[in-house]
Amino acid sequence: MDDSDHWGQVVSEIAVDPERFGPDGLVGLAGFSHVEVVFVFDRTTERSDYTIARPSRGRSDLPAVGVFADRGPRRPNRIGTTTCQVIDVKACTLQVRGLDALDGSPILDLKPVMRQLLPESVRQPAWVDSLMSRYLA
């Protein structure tokens, strides 16, 4: 088991700065089932190996892919995104399920997930099913 598996049941709280966003920053978000959380992989170091295809998460059973065919922290800008279930919204605190960011990771933005902006169907290579089989379990 990889240390970064099993994010699916993780419940996280995101505190929104009341001085910057006031008491109304999260108003209306409780009406959405999901929110896209944009965050920073702040504990990874900047890399220069983006030109080399590598297996996702270093797994030798997976094919080597380019940096833009993977969602891990090896990013040219270290920005991560996760679609999370909205659990609760209170004042300046958002509670979500399934956020795969480490505790204390800087949150850049929150965006409600809107059905009209999602694709009708998603195509992906078969290796992704193996990669993700325990990730959100």
Sequence and secondary structure as in RCSB ss.txt:
>XXXX:A:sequence
MDDSDHWGQVVSEIAVDPERFGPDGLVGLAGFSHVEVVFVFDRTTERSDYTIARPSRGRSDLPAVGVFADRGPRR
PNRIGTTTCQVIDVKACTLQVRGLDALDGSPILDLKPVMRQLLPESVRQPAWVDSLMSRYLA
>XXXX:A:secstr
  TT   TT EEEEE  HHHH TTTTTTGGG SEEEEEEE TTS   S TTS EEGGG TTS EE GGG  SS  
SS EEEEEEEEEEEETTEEEEE   S TT  EEEEEE  GGGS S     THHHHHHTTT  
